[in-house]
Amino acid sequence: MKTRAELAVTLHHFKEFIQEENSILSIVLKGQLLIEKEIESLINSVYQNASVLNLDRMFFPNKIDLLIAIGALSIDEGNTYKLFNKLRRKFAHNIEYCMSKENLDEVISSFTARHHALDEILNKLEDEIDIVENTKRVIRILLDLLLWQNAEDPEKNIKSGEYISAEEIEDYVRRHRNGEFEENI
């Protein structure tokens, strides 16, 4: 489980490394690194002896499968992360690769209800916004879902790694917007 300070650091890294970036290549590669770091953090918080898993030697899809196996991600959500990883791999294996709107739309079309609930927080992905900004939003949504999964809510008896429904995310957003919490999302 991450503390509020650790969550703030992760979001600061997003702003520092991605938000001000304009190169799709840099955005995708740095975004994947942040996402993978958060995946490893979630695995470490859920598994008692995660060090025996040798996460540093494990491929990204296998880490996603671990999260699916424990119920932190649905199969469909795992497939969304794997689609994003395919984009990263295209950049890593083809120096001339140029990501298209269709490539990003494939990831967006695989979003689940929980992704859409988080998209609501970020004011919706829009067709009019350029591919750079939409890529940043996609990364932020993928990162935020992992952050939600790595948080605890003692009030609702939710532990780190337990599946948080789209309705719970929407309820939290509604309560936050109504001023029931001091912290920012």
N, C-alpha and C positions, 0 to 999 in steps of 0.2 A: 504494500500500500504506500502511496505517496502522500507526503504532508502537503499542506497548502503552499508552503514555501517551495517545495520541489515541483509542484504543478506550475507555480509562477515562473520558475526557472525554465521549464519546458516551453511554456508559451513565450517567454522572452527569447529563447533560442529560435522559435519560429519567426518572431518578428525580426530578430537580428540577422538570421541566415537566409530567410526566404522572402519576407514581406518587401524588403527594399531591392530585391533581385529582379532583373529584367530578362535574364537569359533562361529560356526554357530548359536547356541542358542543366544549368546550375540548380534551378528550382526543383526539377525532378530528382536529381541525384542527392541534393541536400535534404529534400523532403523524404526520400526513401531512407536516408540515414536516420533522421529524426523518428520516423515511424518505426524502423527496426529497433532503435534504442528503446522506444516505449514498449514495444512487444516484449523485448527481453526483460524490461523492468516488471511488466505484468506477470510474465512467467516466473521470475524470481520471487515475486510477492505471493504467488499462489502455491508453488511447489516448495515443500519444506527443505529439500536438499537439491535444489535446482542445479547446483554446481556439477552434479554427476551427469547432467544432460550435455555438458560441453557445448553450450550455446554458440560459442565462437567458432565451432567447427560445423555447425548445423546450417543448412541452407534456409533461406527465407520461407519457402513454401512449407517446410517441415515445422518451422516455428508457428506458422499460421495453423497448421494441422493440430499442434499441441493445444492452441487456444480453442479450437473447435472441439477437441476431445474433452476438455474440461467444462465446456459450455459457456465460455466467455464470449465466443463469437458463434454465430450460426454458420451453417455451411455456405449460405448465400453471401454473408458478410466476408467470410474467408475468401470466397471467390473474387470479391471486389478487390481485396488487398492483393491477391495473386494477379489480377488484371493490371493493377497499377505497377506491380513488380515487373510484368511483361514490358511495360513502357520503359521502365528503367533499364531493363536488359537490352532493349533495342538501341538505346543510346550507348550503352556500354560496349556493344558488339558491332556497331556500325558508326564510324566517325561522321558519316554524311547523313545520318538519320535526321529527318525533319518531322516532328510530331504535328499531326493535323488535328483539326477540330473533331473529326470523326473518331480519332484515337481516344481523345478525352471523353467524347460522348459515350463511347463504349463503357468506360469506367462509370460514368454518371448514370447510365441506363441500368447498371447492375446494383445501384444503391437500394438499400432496404429501407423499411420504415424508420429505423433508428438513424440512418444517414440523413434521411429527409427531415427528421426532427432537428438534427443538428444544423442542417442547411437553413432551417427556419431562423435559427439564432444568427446566422451570418447573412441574413437578408436575401436568401435565394440565389442560386446560380442563374445567370441570365444569358440569353443568346446575344444580347447587344454588347456584353462585356467581352473584351478580347481574350484570346486563349491564355495569355500570360496570367491575367487576373483569375480566370476560372481555374487554371491549374493550381494556383495558390489556394483557392477556396477548397478544391478537392482535397489537397494535402491537409488543410486545416480540419476538414470534416473527418478524414481518416485518422488523423492524430487525436482529435477530440474524442472520438468514440473509444479509443484506447485509454485515454485519460479518464473517461467516465468509468470504464471497466476496472481501472486501477484505484478507484476511490472507494471509500467506505462511507456509509450513512448509518450511524448508530441509531438515529431516530426511526429509521425504517428497517433496522436490523439487516442491512445489506453489507456484505463483506466484500473485500477486494476479490475480483474475479467472478463474482456472481453476475448472472445475466441481468442487465437493466433494460427494461422494455422501452419501446418508443414512447408509450404513454407516460412512463415515469420521467423520461427526459422532458417531454412536453409539459408535464405537471411542474417540474422544477423550473422550467423557463417561464411558465405562466406566473408561478409564485415569485420568481425573481423580479419579473417585470412589474408585479404588484407591490414591490418593495418589501417583501417578507424576509429578504436576506440582505446582509450588508456587503458581502463579497460580490465581485463582478464575475461574470461567466467568461 
